[in-house]
Amino acid sequence: MSQSDQFPGPDPTSGEGAGFGPDLAEVFGPSQSDGGPELVQLLTPEGERVHHPEFDLDFSEEQLRGFYRDMVLTRRIDVEATALQRHGELGIWAQLLGQEAAQIGAGRALRRQDHVFPTYREHGVAWCRGIDPLRLLGLFRGVDHGDWDPAEYGFGLYTIVIGAQTLHATGYAMGMQRDGVVGTGDAERDAAVIAHFGDGASSQGDVNEAFIFAASYNAPVVFFCQNNQWAISEPIERQSRIPLYQRALGFGFPGVRVDGNDVLATYAVTQAALQRARDGQGPTFVEAYTYRMGAHTTTDDPTRYRLSADVESWKLKDPIARLEAYLKRNGLADAAYFEELDDEAARLGATLREGCKALPEPRILDTFEHVYAEQTAELAEQRAGYAAYLESFETEGSHA
């Protein structure tokens, strides 16, 4: 099936919505707690392989074990970083507990030439792009602003301003069009952009403006929303009267809701959406329906605004547990594999603990070095003045 068959554009003469045929009206009812009948799923919470008429792929044993390894190690990064924050080694940490499948599925669907615009929670996608997790810790420890090169990794710096990265992604995607790397038919050249954001960000003006520009210019961008049900303390029901993916119809491009706790389905849907963008067919909205099992950040107390029963019910849909069940049931991974992975996770944890504490303290004057590509006279004067101010303390100390 071609990408255009999976994500057909809207037909203005038919009166039907984009990408979902004549039965679209049937799914415009209230959102269901399990994601609704429109949810794309390839692996059930019990670890049973199912099939989908539009999004279905064959996965090799190596791929399946690779997905599992990525999710396990990403969760270990998250657990270690949370513990480091609790011990005072990080100023804050944005947890991804429960969202590993959404991030690994999307991250592994990327090609080398694609570009990612993340929020501040895409630790799993960063892992897939080859970024050392210690570089993420440096940002949350406050020793830098993120020291990886976005061009080298195809992965932008974390964005703290909610939703701003969707505009950046759309502009970058429009630039790709003008660079002639979209719709040429060259698989090694054609590229796409993916913008990650949460359900809370979907209420921001920046996100909706990005949708308008992307639709107007047919930009090769995938809007990947991790709907984890909570915008800090606000439930999704307060933000949208319809499933989020259906909002795309109002902007004139297709949307699809995928089980964000199913790494196989997330990979398949994201791969199709990215390829559609690379082929020059424009934007797609992907809503990864998942759940934030942890806190919004380490400064948040989710017990104040949500029921523990909801958390317990979502634990039964754990993305790692369901793939582990599938691997074991089908004899795709033996005990040695899981033992070796546990050892690898333990080594990663030790590396993060030791490496975090060994990160060099920031040099305060470096702030002036990373504002402009070329130093300005005004900034140089400010730097000299502040350097003199700092030196005055050293001079006072020498007389004490």
VENMOWO-V850138 format. One record per pair of residues at least 12 apart in sequence whose C-alpha atoms are under 6 Angstrom apart, sorted by the first residue. I is the first residue (numbers start at 1). J is the second residue. Records with the same first field share a line. If there is no record, write none. Layout:
I = J, J
This chain:
3 = 276
7 = 19
18 = 254
19 = 254
31 = 243
39 = 257, 258, 259
40 = 258, 259
41 = 259, 265
42 = 265
43 = 262
45 = 317, 322
46 = 322
47 = 322, 323, 325, 326
71 = 100
73 = 345
74 = 124
90 = 140, 141
91 = 140, 141
92 = 140, 298
93 = 297, 298
94 = 121, 297
95 = 297
97 = 293, 294
98 = 292, 293
101 = 261, 262, 263, 319
102 = 260, 266
103 = 124, 125
104 = 124
105 = 263, 266, 267
106 = 267, 270
107 = 125, 128
109 = 267, 271
113 = 191
114 = 191, 192, 193
115 = 154, 155, 193
116 = 155, 193, 194
117 = 156, 165, 169, 195
118 = 158, 196
119 = 158, 159, 197
120 = 158, 159
143 = 361, 362
162 = 201
163 = 201, 206, 207
164 = 206
166 = 195, 207, 210
167 = 210
169 = 195
170 = 214
173 = 193, 219, 220
174 = 219
182 = 278, 280
183 = 278, 279, 280
190 = 278
191 = 278
192 = 220, 221, 277, 278
193 = 221
194 = 221, 222, 223
195 = 223, 224
196 = 224, 225
197 = 225
198 = 225, 226, 227
199 = 227
200 = 231
218 = 282
219 = 282, 283
220 = 277, 282, 283
221 = 283
222 = 283, 284
223 = 285
224 = 286
225 = 287, 288
226 = 288
227 = 288, 289, 290
228 = 290, 291, 292
229 = 291
232 = 296
245 = 257, 287
254 = 284
255 = 284, 285, 286
256 = 286
257 = 286, 287
258 = 288
259 = 288, 289
260 = 288, 289, 290
261 = 290, 319
262 = 319
